[in-house]
Amino acid sequence: MGELRIVNYQSAWYNEVTHDSRVVPSHHMLENYHILQELTRSGSGQLLLAQHLLSGQKVVIKTPLFNQDVAGEGNLSHSEQLARFRRECDIHLYLRHESIVPALEGFEQDGRPYLVTEYKPYPTLRQLLDQQVRFSPLEALNIIQQLCQALHYIHDQGVIHRDIHPENLLITEENRICLMDFGCARKVFAPNITQEKLLQGALVLQGTLYYMSPEQLLGQTDLDFRADVFSAGVILYQLLTHQLPFEGSELKDMVQNLLSREPHPIRSLNPYVPASLETMVFQALRKDPDYRTPTARKLALEIEELLEDPELYYCEARWRLEQAQSLEGAQEYSLFALQKDAYHLASLRLLGQIFLERAQWERAQRCYERILEHHPQQADAYFSLGQIEEAYQNHPAACQAYEKAWQLAPDNRDYRFCLAESLLRIGRKFQAMEQAQALMELNADWVEPFYLAARIYYSEDQKEAALAHYRKARELAPANPELLYALAALQHELGLYPDALASYKQLLIQQPDSVEVKHNLANLYYLLDELGESRKLLEQLLNAYAWPRDRSWEMSYRLLGFVQARLNQHDEAIEAYKYAILCCPDHLENYLFLASAYREQLQLEYAINTLKYVSDLPVGSNEATVYFLLARAYYEQGKNKECMTALERCLSCHGSLNASMAQQAEEDLELLRERERERLRQQRISRFRQKSDPAPGLRPVSNILSFPSNRRLAGS
């Protein structure tokens, strides 16, 4: 049985305390009880919270309110009120049942009778209803089943309660009921003390009329147990619908409805009630007692039979899923239903849906396969199997399942649309477009087929056709952010920058925190040479996420590096490229951008080291670029030999070398070779000149041996 949700209410005994203590003895003592406080009072009596002097047990003491105490029981005489209360004491003290509040003792003091019962600090069913607590079908049946068991016991003792209504039912923390207040109870066929005065003057049972059977309301003296069964039926109707079966703006309207009109169908007010339960309730509410459920035991047995109905558990599962938002509860009661009937179609569907939502593909698959064992024409089962195959990435099998679902239900556009999407996934684009075009013709106001057609055209590189269908789809769903993003991205790609700018700005209004939209908008600003706006947007985005180092942010850092490089902020660009490398260390292009930024700052050694590091990695399509940039860095350092080696390596990268780079590398290499040849020639000339000059030791010394012209020879 479902677990009842108990809101933390206190009993009406707590909530309606009054400080008028006219009836409480001034010394606050009754027999062996110390009076703690008055709990409540009404026309039927006063309730006192007390404590036993020896045991310390808390109890509730009830005493009648006679006419001299308070305007109470209509125009009953003092003796009638006294006789009625003594009858209540006798009956309550006689009854012993787990679902009845135990009566402990009765006594009289100063001519006033008192009844002592156990104190049960639980909310009444009335309080739960007033607080809009909703009851599932099984929770309602749980309450009524316990009530019927208590009534069966009472009736077996020859007693009719005659005042069964929510305020006389306490709901414990263990979801048990406690029936109380036997003020209207009497033995069957005992003399009727007050019933003939029911409709005279003030109403004796005012406040409980909505739960009376027609025969009780009419004051019939030969009431039997079926009156209590009717009251139980009223409570069950109220638990299921949260309204009474017989209401009226005035008393006469209510009486007229009770006597002559049928209640609203329960299932029109509560879709979670199975037909069998509605039938059972209406049988208990039959106006003629001869056609009514005859006994409380019979009603309890009918509930037991109902608990074997898989439809009841299916309805409970739906209630748990849709009202209580509990997948666990829905799964539990769906399984209960399947224990009663292993092929119960609705329960298998619901359980399959639950497993789908929980991504428990294998269990969901078993549910739908079991459905098809007994119901091979169930299109929705094939459709769900298609969804499961999609989850397994088994697209051909998914396509077959969707096609079968569509064949069984050709008017279901969702089945056909999923078939078209599945055809696209397995590369059957022509058939996918056929389905999309048919859907567009049949559903000209449905956005999905236009969106799908746009994606198909885009995949075929028919971008203008894709753009036209994106625009049509946007007309049908202008607030769809996914669609608007696809349109903006295509406008961006086609160079329709003003249109793309307008689309991105509208997207930012719908999704102000979208990282993708902000990145693309910054990229668009970059292409429009609005570098300041681009940098501002990127820095705001990265600051908002504390400069993250996740792979998904690599493009934003790289774009920021481009922007800063264009703004001649090369130091900042270097830092941006470093962040890009931290986010995605295996993306080698970022190393090349970093090396270029180093070159711009004339940090050639850093540039060379970066490129040499990259050259040792499997760079793939960037291999030629790495050696080309390395050659440039060596050249700028004046290391022509290393530059030539790098250019030769570049020209050897046939798989990644494009024509323009090859031409430039060949020209640079030829220039360097020519310079090297010239250098070698000059070196040889220099050495030849050195060989042609006399040796320093053999130079002529005539100038040393010659004499001055004015010197004469000896003897001249």
C-alpha positions in Angstrom: 0.0 0.0 0.0 1.3 3.5 -0.8 2.9 5.5 1.9 0.8 8.4 3.0 2.5 11.8 2.9 1.8 13.2 6.4 2.2 17.0 6.6 3.4 18.2 10.0 0.1 19.3 11.2 -1.1 19.3 14.8 -4.5 18.0 15.7 -7.5 20.2 15.9 -7.1 19.7 19.6 -4.1 22.0 19.4 -5.3 24.4 16.8 -8.6 25.5 18.3 -7.7 26.2 21.9 -9.8 28.7 23.7 -9.1 30.6 26.9 -12.7 30.5 28.0 -12.6 28.1 31.0 -16.1 28.4 32.3 -16.5 24.6 32.4 -13.0 23.7 33.6 -13.1 23.3 37.4 -11.3 26.2 39.1 -8.9 23.9 40.9 -7.9 22.3 37.6 -8.2 18.8 39.0 -10.6 16.1 37.9 -10.3 12.8 39.7 -6.7 11.7 39.3 -6.0 14.1 36.4 -4.4 17.4 36.3 -6.0 19.7 33.7 -3.4 21.2 31.4 -5.5 23.2 29.1 -8.7 23.3 27.1 -8.3 22.0 23.7 -11.5 22.8 22.0 -15.3 23.1 22.5 -18.2 22.7 20.2 -21.9 22.1 20.4 -21.3 18.5 21.3 -18.8 18.9 24.2 -15.7 20.3 25.6 -12.2 18.6 25.2 -9.6 19.0 27.9 -5.9 18.0 27.8 -5.0 16.4 31.1 -2.2 14.4 32.7 -2.6 11.4 35.0 -1.1 12.3 38.4 0.5 8.9 38.9 1.5 7.6 35.5 2.1 11.0 33.9 0.1 9.8 30.8 -1.5 12.5 28.8 -5.1 12.0 28.1 -8.1 13.8 26.6 -11.1 14.3 28.8 -14.5 15.0 27.2 -17.5 16.4 29.0 -20.9 17.5 27.5 -21.8 21.1 27.3 -25.3 21.5 28.6 -27.6 24.3 27.7 -26.7 26.3 30.8 -23.0 26.1 29.7 -23.2 27.1 26.1 -25.7 27.2 23.3 -25.2 23.7 22.2 -27.2 20.7 21.1 -30.1 22.5 19.5 -33.2 22.2 21.6 -32.4 19.0 23.4 -33.3 18.9 27.0 -30.7 18.5 29.7 -31.8 14.9 30.3 -31.5 14.1 26.6 -28.0 15.5 26.4 -27.0 13.6 29.6 -28.5 10.3 28.3 -26.8 10.8 25.0 -23.4 11.4 26.6 -23.7 8.4 28.9 -24.6 6.3 25.9 -21.5 7.5 24.2 -19.4 6.6 27.3 -20.9 3.1 27.5 -20.3 2.4 23.8 -16.8 3.9 23.6 -15.6 2.1 26.7 -17.0 -1.2 25.4 -15.2 -1.0 22.0 -11.6 -2.2 21.6 -10.0 -2.0 18.2 -6.6 -0.9 16.8 -8.3 1.7 14.6 -10.4 3.2 17.4 -9.0 5.8 19.9 -9.1 3.8 23.2 -11.4 5.0 25.9 -9.8 4.6 29.3 -12.5 5.3 31.8 -15.6 7.3 32.6 -16.5 9.0 35.8 -18.7 11.7 37.2 -17.8 14.7 39.4 -20.0 17.3 40.8 -22.9 15.9 38.8 -21.1 16.2 35.5 -20.0 13.1 33.5 -16.5 12.8 31.9 -15.0 10.4 29.4 -11.2 9.8 29.4 -9.6 8.7 26.1 -6.0 8.3 25.0 -4.3 11.4 23.7 -3.4 11.1 20.0 -1.5 14.2 18.8 -2.1 13.5 15.1 -3.8 15.6 12.4 -7.4 14.8 11.5 -8.3 13.9 7.9 -10.2 17.2 7.8 -7.0 19.1 8.4 -5.2 17.3 5.7 -8.0 18.0 3.2 -8.1 21.6 4.2 -4.4 21.9 3.6 -4.9 20.6 0.1 -3.1 17.3 0.7 -3.7 15.1 -2.3 -4.3 11.4 -2.0 -3.4 8.8 -4.6 -5.9 6.0 -5.3 -4.0 3.5 -3.1 -3.6 6.0 -0.3 -7.4 6.7 -0.4 -8.1 3.0 -0.4 -5.7 2.4 2.5 -7.7 4.9 4.6 -11.1 3.5 3.7 -10.0 -0.1 4.1 -8.9 0.6 7.7 -12.1 2.5 8.3 -14.2 -0.4 7.0 -12.3 -2.8 9.2 -13.1 -0.6 12.2 -16.7 -0.3 11.1 -17.0 -4.0 10.6 -15.8 -4.5 14.2 -18.2 -1.8 15.5 -21.1 -3.3 13.6 -20.3 -6.7 14.9 -20.8 -5.3 18.4 -24.3 -4.1 17.3 -23.3 -0.4 17.1 -23.9 2.2 14.4 -21.5 5.2 14.5 -23.7 7.6 12.6 -21.1 10.3 12.4 -18.4 9.1 10.1 -16.7 12.2 8.6 -13.0 13.4 8.2 -12.9 15.3 11.5 -13.5 12.1 13.4 -10.5 10.4 11.7 -7.0 10.9 12.9 -4.1 9.9 10.7 -1.0 8.7 12.5 2.7 8.9 11.5 2.4 5.2 10.5 -0.5 6.0 8.2 -2.9 4.3 10.5 -6.4 5.7 11.2 -7.9 6.4 14.6 -11.7 6.7 14.7 -13.0 8.8 17.5 -16.1 10.6 18.7 -19.0 8.2 19.4 -21.4 11.0 20.4 -23.9 10.0 17.7 -23.4 6.2 18.1 -26.1 3.9 19.2 -27.0 0.3 19.4 -29.0 -1.0 16.5 -32.7 -0.9 17.3 -32.1 1.0 20.5 -34.5 3.8 21.4 -33.8 6.9 19.3 -33.0 9.8 21.6 -32.4 12.7 19.3 -32.8 11.8 15.6 -36.4 12.9 15.3 -35.2 16.5 16.2 -32.6 16.6 13.4 -34.5 18.9 11.2 -36.2 20.9 13.9 -34.7 24.3 14.7 -30.9 24.3 15.0 -29.3 21.2 13.5 -28.1 18.7 16.0 -25.3 17.3 13.7 -24.4 20.5 11.9 -21.2 20.2 10.0 -21.6 16.5 9.2 -24.7 16.6 7.1 -22.6 16.2 3.9 -21.6 12.7 5.1 -25.1 11.5 6.1 -27.0 8.9 4.2 -30.4 9.9 2.7 -32.2 7.7 5.3 -30.3 9.3 8.1 -31.0 12.8 6.9 -34.7 12.0 6.6 -34.7 11.0 10.2 -35.7 7.4 9.7 -35.7 5.5 13.0 -34.8 2.1 11.6 -31.2 3.0 10.6 -28.7 0.1 10.2 -25.1 -0.4 9.3 -25.5 0.7 5.7 -25.7 4.4 6.9 -22.1 4.1 8.0 -21.2 2.5 4.7 -22.7 5.5 2.8 -20.6 7.9 4.9 -17.4 5.9 4.1 -18.3 6.1 0.5 -18.6 9.9 0.8 -15.2 10.1 2.3 -13.7 7.9 -0.4 -15.3 10.1 -3.1 -13.8 13.2 -1.4 -10.4 11.6 -1.1 -10.3 10.8 -4.8 -11.8 14.1 -6.1 -11.1 16.6 -3.3 -14.8 17.6 -3.4 -18.0 16.3 -1.9 -20.4 14.2 -3.9 -23.4 16.2 -2.8 -23.0 19.9 -2.4 -25.1 23.0 -2.6 -24.9 26.7 -1.9 -27.7 26.4 0.6 -28.8 23.6 2.8 -31.9 22.9 0.8 -29.8 22.5 -2.4 -27.5 20.1 -0.7 -30.5 18.1 0.6 -32.1 18.1 -2.8 -28.9 16.9 -4.4 -28.4 14.1 -1.8 -31.9 12.9 -2.2 -32.4 13.1 -6.0 -29.2 13.6 -8.0 -26.1 11.5 -8.8 -22.6 12.8 -8.1 -20.3 13.8 -10.9 -18.4 10.9 -12.4 -15.2 10.5 -10.4 -13.1 9.8 -13.5 -14.1 13.1 -15.0 -12.6 14.8 -11.9 -9.6 12.5 -11.4 -8.0 10.7 -14.4 -6.0 8.4 -12.1 -9.1 6.4 -10.9 -9.7 3.1 -12.6 -13.3 2.3 -13.7 -13.5 -0.5 -11.2 -12.8 1.8 -8.3 -15.4 4.4 -9.5 -18.0 1.6 -9.8 -17.2 0.5 -6.2 -17.6 4.1 -4.9 -20.9 4.7 -6.6 -22.2 1.3 -5.3 -21.5 2.5 -1.8 -23.3 5.8 -2.5 -26.6 4.3 -3.7 -29.4 6.3 -2.3 -31.6 3.3 -1.6 -29.9 1.2 1.1 -31.3 -2.0 -0.4 -29.1 -1.5 -3.5 -26.1 -0.1 -1.6 -23.0 -2.1 -0.6 -24.6 -4.0 2.4 -21.8 -4.0 5.0 -18.5 -2.5 5.8 -17.0 -6.0 5.6 -18.4 -6.3 2.0 -16.8 -3.0 1.1 -13.5 -4.1 2.6 -13.6 -7.3 0.6 -14.3 -5.4 -2.5 -11.2 -3.3 -1.8 -9.2 -6.5 -1.4 -10.5 -7.7 -4.8 -9.7 -4.3 -6.3 -6.1 -4.7 -5.1 -5.7 -7.6 -7.5 -6.6 -5.3 -10.5 -3.5 -4.3 -12.5 -5.3 -1.2 -13.7 -5.3 0.1 -10.1 -1.6 -0.1 -9.9 -1.1 1.4 -13.3 -3.2 4.4 -12.3 -1.2 4.6 -9.1 2.0 4.6 -11.1 0.7 7.4 -13.3 -0.3 9.4 -10.2 3.2 8.9 -8.7 4.9 10.0 -12.0 2.7 13.0 -12.8 1.5 14.3 -9.5 4.2 13.3 -7.1 7.0 13.6 -9.7 8.5 10.3 -8.5 10.1 8.1 -11.1 10.9 5.6 -8.3 7.2 5.4 -7.2 6.0 5.1 -10.8 8.4 2.3 -11.5 7.5 0.5 -8.3 3.7 0.5 -9.0 4.2 -0.4 -12.7 6.0 -3.5 -11.5 3.2 -4.2 -9.1 0.8 -4.1 -12.0 2.9 -6.4 -14.0 2.9 -8.9 -11.1 -0.8 -9.0 -11.5 -0.7 -9.2 -15.3 2.7 -9.7 -17.0 1.4 -8.4 -20.3 -0.7 -5.4 -19.0 -0.2 -3.1 -22.0 -0.5 0.3 -20.3 1.9 -0.7 -17.5 4.4 -2.0 -19.9 4.2 1.2 -21.8 4.7 3.3 -18.7 7.5 1.2 -17.4 9.2 1.4 -20.8 8.9 5.2 -20.7 10.4 5.3 -17.2 13.3 3.1 -18.3 13.8 5.4 -21.3 14.0 8.5 -19.1 16.5 6.7 -16.9 18.5 5.6 -19.9 18.1 2.0 -18.9 18.0 0.9 -22.5 18.1 -2.9 -22.1 15.2 -2.9 -19.6 13.2 -0.5 -21.7 13.8 -2.7 -24.8 12.5 -5.8 -22.9 9.3 -3.9 -22.1 8.6 -2.9 -25.7 9.5 -6.3 -27.0 7.1 -7.9 -24.6 4.4 -5.5 -25.8 5.0 -6.6 -29.4 4.7 -10.3 -28.4 1.0 -9.8 -27.7 0.3 -6.6 -29.6 2.3 -6.7 -32.8 0.5 -3.7 -34.3 1.5 -1.2 -31.5 3.2 1.5 -33.5 4.4 3.3 -30.4 6.4 0.2 -29.3 8.3 0.2 -32.6 8.9 3.9 -32.2 10.3 3.5 -28.7 12.5 0.6 -29.9 13.8 3.1 -32.5 14.7 5.5 -29.8 16.6 2.8 -27.9 18.5 1.8 -31.1 19.5 5.4 -31.5 20.8 5.4 -28.0 22.9 2.4 -28.9 24.1 4.3 -32.0 22.6 1.5 -34.1 21.2 3.9 -36.7 20.2 1.3 -39.4 18.1 -0.7 -36.8 16.6 2.6 -35.5 15.7 3.5 -39.1 13.9 0.1 -39.5 12.0 0.5 -36.3 10.9 4.1 -37.2 9.8 3.0 -40.6 7.7 0.2 -39.1 6.1 2.6 -36.7 5.3 5.0 -39.5 3.8 2.2 -41.6 1.5 1.3 -38.8 0.5 4.9 -38.1 1.1 6.8 -41.4 -0.7 9.9 -40.1 1.7 10.3 -37.1 4.0 13.1 -38.1 6.4 12.5 -35.2 7.1 8.9 -36.5 7.7 10.2 -40.0 9.9 13.0 -38.8 12.1 10.6 -36.7 12.3 8.3 -39.8 13.6 11.3 -41.9 16.2 12.2 -39.2 17.3 8.5 -39.0 17.6 8.3 -42.8 19.9 11.4 -42.7 22.1 9.8 -40.0 22.7 6.7 -42.2 23.5 8.9 -45.2 20.3 8.3 -47.2 19.9 12.0 -47.7 17.6 11.7 -50.8 15.1 9.6 -48.9 15.4 11.9 -45.9 14.6 14.9 -48.1 11.6 13.2 -49.6 10.2 12.6 -46.1 11.0 16.2 -45.1 9.3 17.7 -48.2 6.2 15.5 -47.6 6.1 16.7 -44.0 6.4 20.4 -45.2 3.5 19.9 -47.6 1.3 18.3 -45.0 2.3 20.5 -42.1 3.1 23.9 -43.5 3.0 25.5 -40.0 5.3 23.0 -38.4 8.9 24.2 -37.9 10.7 20.8 -37.6 10.6 19.6 -41.3 11.9 23.0 -42.5 14.7 22.8 -39.9 15.5 19.3 -41.0 15.5 20.3 -44.7 17.9 23.1 -44.0 20.3 20.7 -42.3 20.1 18.3 -45.2 20.8 21.1 -47.7 23.7 22.3 -45.6 25.2 18.8 -45.5 25.1 18.8 -49.3 26.9 22.2 -49.4 23.7 23.8 -50.8 24.1 26.7 -48.4 21.7 29.1 -50.1 18.9 26.6 -50.1 19.8 25.8 -46.4 19.6 29.5 -45.7 16.1 29.8 -47.3 14.8 27.0 -45.2 16.4 28.3 -42.0 14.6 31.6 -42.6 11.3 29.9 -43.2 11.8 27.8 -40.0 12.6 31.0 -38.1 9.3 32.6 -39.3 7.5 29.6 -37.8 9.5 29.6 -34.5 11.1 33.1 -34.0 11.9 32.3 -30.4 13.6 29.0 -30.9 17.2 29.6 -29.8 18.7 26.5 -31.4 17.2 27.4 -34.8 18.3 31.0 -34.5 21.8 30.0 -33.6 22.0 27.7 -36.7 20.7 30.6 -38.9 23.2 33.1 -37.4 26.1 30.7 -37.8 25.2 30.1 -41.5 24.8 33.9 -42.1 28.2 34.3 -40.5 29.7 31.6 -42.7 28.2 33.1 -45.9 29.6 36.5 -45.1 26.2 38.1 -44.4 27.7 39.9 -41.4 25.0 42.5 -40.7 22.3 39.7 -40.7 24.5 37.5 -38.5 25.2 40.4 -36.2 21.4 41.0 -35.8 20.8 37.3 -35.2 23.5 37.0 -32.6 22.3 40.1 -30.7 18.8 38.6 -30.6 20.2 35.4 -29.3 22.0 37.2 -26.6 18.7 38.6 -25.4 17.2 35.1 -25.2 20.4 33.5 -23.9 22.5 36.1 -22.2 24.8 33.6 -20.7 25.5 31.5 -23.8 29.3 31.0 -24.2 28.9 29.9 -27.9 26.9 33.0 -28.9 29.3 35.4 -27.2 32.3 33.7 -28.8 30.8 33.8 -32.3 29.8 37.4 -31.8 33.4 38.2 -30.8 34.6 36.4 -33.9 32.2 38.4 -36.0 33.4 41.7 -34.5 37.0 40.5 -35.4 35.9 40.0 -39.0 34.3 43.4 -39.1 37.5 45.0 -37.8 35.8 46.0 -34.6 38.7 44.8 -32.6 38.0 46.7 -29.5 34.5 45.2 -29.2 35.8 41.8 -29.9 38.5 42.0 -27.2 36.0 43.5 -24.7 33.5 40.7 -25.2 36.1 37.9 -25.0 37.7 39.3 -21.9 34.3 39.7 -20.2 33.5 36.1 -21.2 36.8 34.7 -19.9 36.7 36.8 -16.7 33.2 35.5 -16.0 34.5 32.0 -15.8 37.8 32.8 -14.1 39.9 32.1 -17.2 39.1 28.4 -17.4 41.5 25.7 -18.7 39.0 23.4 -20.3 39.3 22.1 -23.9 36.0 23.8 -24.9 37.6 27.3 -24.2 40.6 26.8 -26.5 39.0 28.6 -29.5 38.2 31.7 -27.3 41.8 32.0 -26.2 43.1 31.6 -29.7 40.6 34.2 -31.0 41.7 36.6 -28.2 45.3 36.1 -29.3 44.4 37.0 -32.9 42.6 40.1 -31.8 45.5 41.2 -29.5 48.0 40.5 -32.3 46.0 42.7 -34.6 46.0 45.4 -32.0 49.9 45.0 -31.7 49.5 43.8 -28.2 51.9 40.9 -28.8 52.8 40.3 -25.1 49.1 39.8 -24.4 48.7 37.7 -27.5 51.5 35.4 -26.3 49.7 34.9 -23.0 46.4 34.1 -24.8 48.2 31.5 -27.0 49.7 30.0 -23.9 46.2 29.6 -22.3 45.0 28.0 -25.6 47.9 25.5 -25.3 47.0 24.7 -21.7 43.4 24.1 -22.7 44.4 21.9 -25.7 48.0 20.8 -25.6 47.6 18.5 -28.6 46.4 21.3 -30.9 49.7 22.1 -32.6 48.5 25.2 -34.5 48.5 27.1 -31.2 52.2 26.5 -30.9 52.7 28.0 -34.4 50.7 31.1 -33.4 52.7 31.4 -30.2 56.0 31.2 -32.2 54.7 33.9 -34.6 53.9 36.1 -31.6 57.4 35.5 -30.3 58.9 36.6 -33.7 56.8 39.7 -33.7 58.4 40.6 -30.3 61.8 39.6 -31.6 62.0 36.9 -29.0 63.6 34.7 -31.6 65.2 32.2 -29.3 61.7 31.5 -27.7 60.2 31.2 -31.2 62.9 28.7 -32.3 62.6 26.6 -29.2 58.9 26.5 -29.6 59.1 25.4 -33.2 61.8 22.9 -32.5 59.6 21.4 -29.8 56.8 21.1 -32.3 59.0 19.7 -35.0 59.7 16.7 -32.8 55.9 15.9 -32.6 53.7 14.2 -35.2 52.5 17.5 -36.6 50.7 16.0 -39.6 49.4 18.6 -42.0 51.3 21.4 -40.3 54.7 19.8 -40.8 55.8 22.0 -43.7 54.5 25.1 -41.9 56.6 24.3 -38.8 59.9 24.1 -40.8 59.0 27.1 -42.9 58.5 29.2 -39.8 61.6 27.8 -38.2 63.6 28.8 -41.3 62.3 32.4 -41.0 63.3 32.5 -37.3 66.8 31.2 -38.1 67.1 33.7 -40.9 66.1 36.6 -38.6 68.8 35.4 -36.2 71.3 35.4 -39.0 71.7 31.6 -38.9 71.7 31.0 -42.7 72.9 27.5 -42.5 70.2 26.4 -40.1 67.7 28.3 -42.2 68.7 26.4 -45.3 68.4 23.1 -43.4 64.9 24.0 -42.2 63.9 25.1 -45.8 65.1 21.8 -47.2 63.1 19.9 -44.6 60.1 22.1 -45.5 60.4 21.2 -49.2 60.7 17.5 -48.3 57.2 17.5 -46.6 55.3 16.6 -49.8 52.1 15.6 -47.9 51.6 19.0 -46.2 53.4 21.4 -48.6 51.1 23.7 -50.6 52.2 25.3 -53.9 52.7 28.9 -52.7 54.7 27.8 -49.7 56.9 25.5 -51.9 57.5 28.4 -54.3 58.5 30.8 -51.5 60.7 28.2 -49.8 62.5 27.4 -53.1 63.1 31.1 -53.8 64.3 31.6 -50.2 66.5 28.6 -50.4 68.0 29.6 -53.8 68.7 33.1 -52.5 70.4 31.6 -49.5 72.4 29.3 -51.6 73.4 32.1 -53.9 74.5 34.1 -50.9 76.4 31.1 -49.6 78.1 30.7 -53.0 79.0 34.4 -52.9 80.3 34.0 -49.4 82.5 31.1 -50.4 83.7 32.9 -53.5 84.7 35.9 -51.5 86.4 33.6 -49.0 88.5 32.1 -51.8 89.4 35.5 -53.2 90.5 36.6 -49.8 92.7 33.5 -49.4 94.2 34.1 -52.9 95.1 37.6 -52.1 96.8 36.5 -49.0 98.9 34.0 -51.0 100.0 36.7 -53.6 101.5 39.1 -51.1 105.3 38.6 -50.2 106.0 37.0 -47.0 106.8 39.4 -44.3 110.3 38.0 -43.9 111.1 38.4 -47.7 109.9 41.9 -48.3 112.5 44.2 -49.9 114.5 46.2 -47.5 116.0 48.7 -49.9 114.4 51.5 -48.2 116.2 50.3 -45.1 119.6 50.0 -46.8 119.3 53.1 -48.9 121.0 56.1 -47.9 119.8 59.5 -47.6 120.3 61.5 -50.8 122.4 64.0 -49.1 124.8 61.5 -47.8 128.0 61.2 -49.5 130.2 58.2 -50.1 133.3 57.8 -48.2 136.3 59.3 -50.0 134.2 61.4 -52.3 
